[in-house]
Amino acid sequence: MPTADAVCILIPTYDEAETIADVVSDYRDEGFTNVLVIDGGSTDGTRELAEEAGARVVVQSGSGKGQAVREAVEQHVEAEYVLMLDGDGTYLADDAEAMLAPLDEGYEHVIGDRFADMHEGAMTGLNKIGNGIINRAFALIHGRDYKDILSGYRAFTRESFMRMTLTSDGFGVETEMAVECVKRGINTTVVPTTYKPRPDGSDTNLHPVRDGGIIFLELYRRAKTNNPLFYFGSVGLASTATGLGLAAYVAYEWVFRTISHEVIAVVSAAGILFGVQLLMFGVLSDLILSLHREQIKRIEELE
């Protein structure tokens, strides 16, 4: 495990007055003196409580968790290693050692798997279903099973973070980081962690439907440069299938009822042509991406 002096505990917050003091104190009790709280403009005394508990507090210049994480690491963190977590008291400081240990073994990014030890009431049934679907979709699209890509408990080297291209301002940042780990070849592992319910009086800033939709869109958008065959192929298959379905309907009406549907026939043909073109484009893009990765690998070997 890296020494405590080499680690920055990073906690993005927004109205976490009920929990932030205990969270900061727990990590300081574990020997981590470099605790950075980056706050999104809390109005409930979060910043004052964090400072009293011994944290260094910075008010982010923008809004959203993603923007806060980027700003903190790029401008306010000088430590070699970062342990990132939410300020809602759902993660345990006792897991810090397990999270950081792989960084001494050559890994660059560590994801804490909340499902390994999830306490009753820590996550609603709807959230569990949504998380499961998102994780399976990620494994299908990007070819890696990271167990819990939405986990807010992360340990990583600052150098590996700086290699990522992150644009999300909200809760999609965890998804972006997971995709970038695959795309950039960042050596990543998953460790089991405990996930507790939020304490009474602590309200979540997550909106399941809205933020879930954002995460799904981010997951799909990022497939464009990491798995173009899926990105273009999925739309191409949908368009082709729709066109074939309309074509079957037109053929049935013509053969058995002698009814002509010229407009539907034109739409059907357009759907099939559009779909086939997208499928071909997806195959070519995937080939180009494979060749690009081979060239990058050869350059790295030469270096």
C-alpha positions as CSV (number, residue, x, y, z in Angstrom):
1,M,0.0,0.0,0.0
2,P,1.3,3.5,-0.8
3,T,2.3,5.6,2.2
4,A,-0.4,7.9,3.6
5,D,1.7,10.9,2.7
6,A,1.6,10.0,-0.9
7,V,-2.2,9.8,-1.0
8,C,-4.8,12.5,-1.4
9,I,-8.3,11.7,-0.1
10,L,-10.6,13.4,-2.6
11,I,-14.3,14.0,-1.6
12,P,-16.6,15.9,-3.9
13,T,-19.6,17.3,-1.9
14,Y,-22.8,19.1,-2.2
15,D,-25.0,19.6,0.9
16,E,-23.5,16.7,2.9
17,A,-23.6,18.4,6.4
18,E,-25.1,15.3,8.0
19,T,-22.1,13.1,7.2
20,I,-19.0,15.1,6.0
21,A,-17.4,15.7,9.4
22,D,-17.5,12.0,10.3
23,V,-16.2,11.0,6.8
24,V,-13.2,13.3,7.1
25,S,-12.5,12.3,10.7
26,D,-12.6,8.6,9.7
27,Y,-9.9,9.0,7.1
28,R,-7.8,11.2,9.3
29,D,-8.0,8.5,12.0
30,E,-6.6,6.1,9.4
31,G,-3.5,8.3,9.0
32,F,-4.5,10.3,5.9
33,T,-3.7,13.9,6.6
34,N,-4.2,15.1,3.0
35,V,-8.0,15.3,2.8
36,L,-9.4,17.5,0.0
37,V,-13.1,18.4,0.0
38,I,-14.2,20.1,-3.3
39,D,-17.6,21.6,-2.7
40,G,-20.3,22.4,-5.3
41,G,-21.7,25.4,-3.4
42,S,-23.3,23.8,-0.4
43,T,-25.7,25.9,1.7
44,D,-26.0,23.7,4.7
45,G,-22.6,24.2,6.4
46,T,-20.8,21.4,4.7
47,R,-17.6,23.4,4.0
48,E,-17.4,24.7,7.6
49,L,-17.9,21.2,9.1
50,A,-15.3,19.7,6.7
51,E,-12.7,22.3,7.7
52,E,-13.3,21.8,11.4
53,A,-12.8,18.1,10.9
54,G,-9.4,18.8,9.3
55,A,-10.0,18.8,5.6
56,R,-8.7,21.3,3.0
57,V,-11.8,22.8,1.3
58,V,-12.0,24.2,-2.2
59,V,-15.2,25.6,-3.8
60,Q,-15.4,24.3,-7.4
61,S,-15.6,26.9,-10.1
62,G,-18.4,25.1,-12.0
63,S,-21.1,22.7,-11.1
64,G,-21.6,18.9,-11.1
65,K,-19.6,16.0,-9.7
66,G,-17.7,15.4,-13.0
67,Q,-16.5,19.0,-13.2
68,A,-15.5,18.9,-9.5
69,V,-13.4,15.8,-9.9
70,R,-11.6,17.1,-13.0
71,E,-10.9,20.5,-11.4
72,A,-9.7,18.9,-8.1
73,V,-7.2,16.5,-9.7
74,E,-5.9,18.8,-12.3
75,Q,-5.6,22.0,-10.2
76,H,-5.5,21.1,-6.5
77,V,-4.0,17.6,-6.1
78,E,-0.2,17.2,-6.1
79,A,-0.1,13.7,-4.5
80,E,0.9,10.7,-6.6
81,Y,-2.1,8.7,-5.6
82,V,-5.8,9.7,-5.2
83,L,-8.5,7.9,-3.2
84,M,-11.9,9.3,-4.3
85,L,-15.1,8.7,-2.5
86,D,-18.5,10.3,-1.8
87,G,-19.1,12.4,1.3
88,D,-22.4,10.7,2.2
89,G,-20.9,8.2,4.7
90,T,-21.8,5.1,2.5
91,Y,-18.1,4.0,2.1
92,L,-15.8,2.8,4.9
93,A,-12.4,4.2,5.7
94,D,-11.5,0.6,6.8
95,D,-11.5,-0.3,3.1
96,A,-8.9,2.3,2.2
97,E,-6.0,-0.1,2.5
98,A,-7.6,-2.7,0.3
99,M,-8.4,0.0,-2.3
100,L,-4.9,1.5,-2.4
101,A,-2.9,-1.8,-2.1
102,P,-3.2,-2.7,-5.9
103,L,-1.6,0.6,-6.8
104,D,1.7,-0.8,-5.4
105,E,1.2,-3.9,-7.5
106,G,1.3,-2.2,-10.9
107,Y,-2.4,-1.3,-11.2
108,E,-3.3,2.3,-12.1
109,H,-7.0,2.4,-11.4
110,V,-9.0,0.5,-8.7
111,I,-12.8,0.3,-8.6
112,G,-14.6,-0.6,-5.3
113,D,-17.3,-3.2,-5.9
114,R,-20.2,-2.1,-3.7
115,F,-22.2,-5.3,-4.4
116,A,-19.6,-7.4,-2.7
117,D,-20.9,-6.3,0.7
118,M,-24.0,-4.2,0.3
119,H,-25.9,-3.6,3.5
120,E,-29.7,-3.8,3.5
121,G,-31.3,-0.6,2.5
122,A,-28.1,0.8,0.9
123,M,-29.7,0.8,-2.6
124,T,-33.3,0.7,-3.7
125,G,-34.5,-2.2,-5.9
126,L,-34.8,0.1,-8.9
127,N,-31.2,1.3,-8.5
128,K,-30.0,-2.3,-8.2
129,I,-31.8,-3.2,-11.5
130,G,-30.5,-0.1,-13.2
131,N,-26.9,-0.8,-12.0
132,G,-27.1,-4.4,-13.2
133,I,-28.3,-3.4,-16.6
134,I,-25.6,-0.7,-17.0
135,N,-22.8,-3.0,-15.9
136,R,-23.9,-5.8,-18.3
137,A,-24.2,-3.2,-21.1
138,F,-20.7,-1.9,-20.3
139,A,-19.3,-5.4,-20.4
140,L,-21.0,-6.1,-23.7
141,I,-20.0,-2.8,-25.4
142,H,-16.5,-2.4,-24.1
143,G,-15.4,-6.0,-23.5
144,R,-14.5,-5.6,-19.8
145,D,-16.4,-6.6,-16.7
146,Y,-15.6,-4.1,-14.0
147,K,-18.4,-5.4,-11.7
148,D,-19.6,-1.9,-10.6
149,I,-18.7,0.9,-13.0
150,L,-20.9,3.4,-11.2
151,S,-19.0,3.0,-7.9
152,G,-17.9,6.3,-6.4
153,Y,-15.1,4.6,-4.5
154,R,-12.0,4.8,-6.7
155,A,-8.2,4.7,-6.2
156,F,-5.9,5.8,-9.0
157,T,-2.6,7.3,-9.9
158,R,-2.8,11.0,-10.8
159,E,-0.7,10.2,-13.9
160,S,-3.3,7.8,-15.2
161,F,-6.1,10.2,-14.5
162,M,-4.3,12.9,-16.6
163,R,-4.3,10.5,-19.6
164,M,-8.1,10.4,-19.6
165,T,-10.3,12.6,-21.7
166,L,-13.3,13.4,-19.4
167,T,-16.1,15.8,-20.4
168,S,-19.0,14.8,-18.2
169,D,-20.1,17.4,-15.6
170,G,-22.5,15.2,-13.6
171,F,-22.8,11.7,-12.3
172,G,-21.7,10.3,-15.7
173,V,-18.0,10.8,-14.6
174,E,-17.7,7.3,-13.2
175,T,-18.9,5.8,-16.5
176,E,-16.5,8.0,-18.4
177,M,-13.6,6.9,-16.2
178,A,-14.4,3.2,-16.7
179,V,-14.6,3.7,-20.5
180,E,-11.4,5.6,-20.5
181,C,-9.6,2.9,-18.6
182,V,-10.5,0.4,-21.4
183,K,-9.8,2.9,-24.2
184,R,-6.4,4.1,-22.8
185,G,-5.3,0.6,-21.7
186,I,-5.1,1.8,-18.0
187,N,-4.4,-1.2,-15.9
188,T,-7.5,-1.6,-13.8
189,T,-8.7,-4.0,-11.1
190,V,-11.8,-4.4,-8.9
191,V,-11.7,-5.0,-5.1
192,P,-14.7,-5.8,-2.9
193,T,-15.8,-3.0,-0.5
194,T,-18.7,-2.4,1.9
195,Y,-21.6,-0.1,1.0
196,K,-23.8,1.2,3.7
197,P,-27.1,3.1,3.7
198,R,-27.0,6.8,3.9
199,P,-27.6,8.0,7.5
200,D,-31.0,9.4,8.5
201,G,-31.3,13.0,7.5
202,S,-28.8,12.7,4.6
203,D,-30.6,13.0,1.2
204,T,-29.2,11.8,-2.0
205,N,-28.4,14.1,-4.9
206,L,-28.9,11.3,-7.4
207,H,-32.1,11.2,-9.5
208,P,-32.4,7.6,-10.7
209,V,-34.4,8.2,-13.9
210,R,-32.7,11.4,-15.1
211,D,-29.1,10.4,-14.1
212,G,-29.7,6.8,-15.3
213,G,-30.6,8.1,-18.7
214,I,-27.5,10.4,-18.8
215,I,-25.3,7.4,-17.9
216,F,-26.8,5.2,-20.6
217,L,-26.4,7.9,-23.2
218,E,-22.8,8.5,-22.1
219,L,-22.1,4.7,-22.3
220,Y,-23.5,4.6,-25.8
221,R,-21.8,7.8,-27.0
222,R,-18.4,6.6,-25.8
223,A,-18.8,3.4,-27.8
224,K,-18.3,5.5,-30.9
225,T,-14.5,5.6,-30.4
226,N,-14.1,2.4,-28.4
227,N,-16.4,0.0,-30.2
228,P,-17.6,1.6,-33.4
229,L,-19.0,-1.8,-34.7
230,F,-21.5,-1.8,-31.8
231,Y,-22.1,2.0,-32.1
232,F,-23.0,2.0,-35.8
233,G,-24.0,-1.6,-36.0
234,S,-26.8,-1.4,-33.4
235,V,-28.5,1.5,-35.3
236,G,-27.8,-0.3,-38.6
237,L,-29.4,-3.5,-37.4
238,A,-32.4,-1.6,-36.0
239,S,-32.9,0.3,-39.3
240,T,-32.5,-2.9,-41.4
241,A,-34.9,-4.9,-39.2
242,T,-37.5,-2.1,-39.4
243,G,-37.1,-2.0,-43.2
244,L,-37.4,-5.7,-43.5
245,G,-40.5,-5.7,-41.3
246,L,-42.1,-3.1,-43.5
247,A,-41.1,-4.9,-46.6
248,A,-42.7,-8.1,-45.3
249,Y,-45.9,-6.2,-44.6
250,V,-46.0,-4.7,-48.1
251,A,-45.3,-8.1,-49.7
252,Y,-48.1,-9.7,-47.6
253,E,-50.6,-7.0,-48.5
254,W,-49.7,-7.3,-52.2
255,V,-49.8,-11.0,-52.5
256,F,-52.8,-11.9,-50.4
257,R,-54.9,-8.7,-50.6
258,T,-53.7,-7.1,-53.8
259,I,-53.2,-3.8,-51.9
260,S,-50.3,-1.6,-52.9
261,H,-48.4,0.5,-50.4
262,E,-45.9,2.5,-52.5
263,V,-45.0,5.0,-49.8
264,I,-44.4,2.2,-47.2
265,A,-42.4,0.3,-49.8
266,V,-40.1,3.4,-50.4
267,V,-39.7,3.9,-46.6
268,S,-38.8,0.2,-46.3
269,A,-36.2,0.3,-49.0
270,A,-34.7,3.5,-47.5
271,G,-34.5,1.8,-44.0
272,I,-32.8,-1.3,-45.4
273,L,-30.3,0.8,-47.4
274,F,-29.5,3.1,-44.5
275,G,-29.1,0.1,-42.2
276,V,-26.8,-1.8,-44.5
277,Q,-24.7,1.3,-45.0
278,L,-24.3,1.8,-41.3
279,L,-23.3,-1.8,-40.8
280,M,-20.7,-1.5,-43.5
281,F,-19.4,1.8,-41.9
282,G,-19.3,0.1,-38.5
283,V,-17.2,-2.7,-39.9
284,L,-14.8,-0.3,-41.6
285,S,-14.5,1.9,-38.5
286,D,-13.8,-1.2,-36.4
287,L,-11.0,-2.2,-38.8
288,I,-9.5,1.3,-38.7
289,L,-9.6,1.3,-34.9
290,S,-7.9,-2.1,-34.7
291,L,-5.2,-0.9,-37.0
292,H,-4.8,2.3,-35.0
293,R,-4.4,0.3,-31.8
294,E,-1.8,-2.0,-33.4
295,Q,0.2,1.1,-34.5
296,I,0.0,2.6,-31.0
297,K,1.2,-0.6,-29.5
298,R,4.1,-0.8,-31.9
299,I,5.1,2.8,-31.1
300,E,5.0,2.1,-27.4
301,E,7.1,-1.0,-27.9
302,L,9.7,1.0,-29.8
303,E,9.7,3.7,-27.1
